[in-house]
Amino acid sequence: MDSIPTPRQYLPSLKSGIALAIAVPVCAFVHGLFSAWFDVTVNVFELGPGGMGLTFPYNTKFIVNFLAMCIGLGLVFWLSLKAALRNIEGRERVKSIIEALAVVGIIVNAMGVVFHWGFDRANSFYTHEYGYDATDVYLYLYFGDEWLGHGLQQTSMLAFFALLVVSEQLAPRSRRIHWVEWLWLAGIIGVVAVTNGYAALRSESAILMLVASVVMLCGEAGYCLGKRPRLLESPLLLGTIVANAIVVVENVVFIAMYGLSPWYPWLRP
């Protein structure tokens, strides 16, 4: 009978995936623990003397979110990827390419966080003063928040998992997934499925994440058909296949319930 693996014995790729999967919700929601309002002083020189010393309210939670999602999540992903790459023997050029793509992914994620939380606050200011309307100003704020910000964040996080899957497939195999590791794998699947499925439906990036999930799923299916990897020795490959399939199912169910037009991909209470 197989013994229960300790954390040090977990499959290397699974450990990397667990770290990233835990970091995603933690970094996304940690800002809720820090909430203190303060005024930011701005001098608008174009308004003359009356534009000096103006202020607007801001909250520490937005700053915490910047730090957590830009620095915290990026650092966890980078360290997780480096840990996965250590198990690859040789292939230095390939590892360098993966690292370069990882840097691009981290930058894209940071851009998404800045766009989302920057435009989200401006969006709130605008709707508080003028409500919802169809002016160019509001549409620009809404696009930057709900479309551009969310889209960059979610596609980059899917790319993080994709790079870990590639690193897993370049490393030598060791053994099959233990039953305890299946529990951790279920958690990874849940994070990807919720982030790219339910959370995307809650924002305006559902179509984008549906397309991204289909593309990744097709790529993984093609790889499996061509290379015939041992899925029970490839937890991240297996997990992301299942997670992407769940995302597709979530979207199909939503479309079946609400239709494609005019509301998809918006899900509102």
QUISUL-V461439 format. One record per run of one state. SS is the DSSP state (alpha for helix, beta for strand, coil for the rest). FROM is the first residue (numbers start at 1). LEN is the number of residues. If there is no record, write none. Layout:
# QUISUL-V461439
SS|FROM|LEN + SS|FROM|LEN
This chain:
# QUISUL-V461439
coil|1|6 + alpha|7|3 + coil|10|2 + alpha|12|22 + coil|34|3 + beta|37|6 + coil|43|2 + alpha|45|7 + coil|52|2 + beta|54|6 + alpha|60|26 + coil|86|6 + alpha|92|39 + coil|131|5 + alpha|136|35 + coil|171|8 + alpha|179|24 + coil|203|3 + alpha|206|22 + coil|228|3 + alpha|231|3 + coil|234|1 + alpha|235|24 + coil|259|11
